């Protein structure tokens, strides 16, 4: 039995197990199983690998997309450049487990947003975690300039949430929430920016998919902005991971 799974913490919000379990059932795949592995600290990762002998592939979610990289033997060029991993292939080389990291978030995000944006635009990326790295990589590849927004800016590529004023939003056509703010069960929360600056010319993308219409997106809807939730991206990145695991 081939074993697949998801690491992260917490995992109560995850769709991955249901998605792949249903996929195996619909496609009559009988030799595969998908499990959740909620590990409270990334230091438990090597033990998980040692104790799961049939492991073929893993997905990676919050908060381990960056820190897991230190445990991998090899990185796909896109994952290396993006600086984050959300998919791992486990294989055997020289009688030991070999782990290679990929980033299918890049594929999922780019193919979800590309029909709604034009190059030479400017984008704000809310949050600076692992998912934000895939967003930045994708947008930059599309010719879109990006600025991160963080509670604690640490470099000149990042500004504070308090700086995202009505006036500032006039300089950015795209706003992407890559943070977990607004994710179930905290559905009444939203990133702390001046939504009054949104217009029908803005595009709002929320990587959160539960709920499908977050408070962040509702603020855009009120003002006529184009809004996109994370569900299509989620499906695309999952199918890309499956393709990589089986290539």
Buried (B, 14 or more C-beta within 10 A) or exposed (E): EBBBBBBBBEBEBBBBBEBBBEBBEEEEEEEBBBBBBEBEEBEBBEEBBEEBEEBBBBBBBBBBBBBBBEBBEBBBEBBBBBBBBBBBBBBEEEEEBEBBBBBBBBBBBBBBBBEEBEEEBEBBBBBBBBBBBBBBBBBBBBEBEBBBBBEEBEEEEBBEBEEBEEEBBEEBBBBBBBBBBBBEEEBEBBBBBBBEBBEEEBBBBBBBBBBEBBBBBBBBEEBEBBBBBBBBBBBBBBBBBBEBBEE
